[in-house]
Amino acid sequence: MMYLQRNTNSLRSQIVQSIQHDIFSNRKVGDQLPSEAKYAEEFGVTRSTIQKALKDLQQMNLITRVQGKGSFVHQTQPHVKLFNFKGFSDYAHEIGLEPINKVLSKKIIKKHGTEFLELERLRLLKSQESIIPMTIDHSELNLKRFPDLDKYDFGKDSLYYVIRRDYKVIPSLTTLRMNTVSANEELADLLNCDTNAPLLQARGVVHDENGEFVENVVVTYSNYAEFDLSLGI
């Protein structure tokens, strides 16, 4: 039986990380993974815990699960489904990964006589074996509404968590325009892709519950990010 540290990370997260390690180190696309019962015996947990861990790995697009046949390796680098801006950290923890923010630039700029904080961050997900670049986020926030926001360390603090906690502002609605951009050398290096690779970029404005302006935002997504869209026709 594999030993799990029951007083640190959740069992589910540890199981996800362990299976990830096995996939990254020992498996190839198409390989069948052990059964739920075998994993439950190996980790000393219930089958329902294993089912949740496998579901997390499926959401990361690392495995496919076939009814009556089992789980199979789909790819050996995760492509993570991103749904919204404010759920990035919560979603990372749910699937057993650690969110990382690297501040690329932080400065005060003036627009129409008003001071704004201009913030650019590289957002990554860390697994046991690798660090996966997901997005580059460019934000502009009005310092009149958010005084001293430039004093925070957004390599450690979540921007939206700070806004909700310290300024009592809840980002609620965003209007975005999606387009593709060609990766220059800097983007290619940061997002681990080829130069001139097409990348999806979202550009728009975020508002709070009352429709008041929160930030201008530009988000450039890496090729590791995936999206599910449901459209009425």
Disulfide bonds with the S-S distance in Angstrom:
none
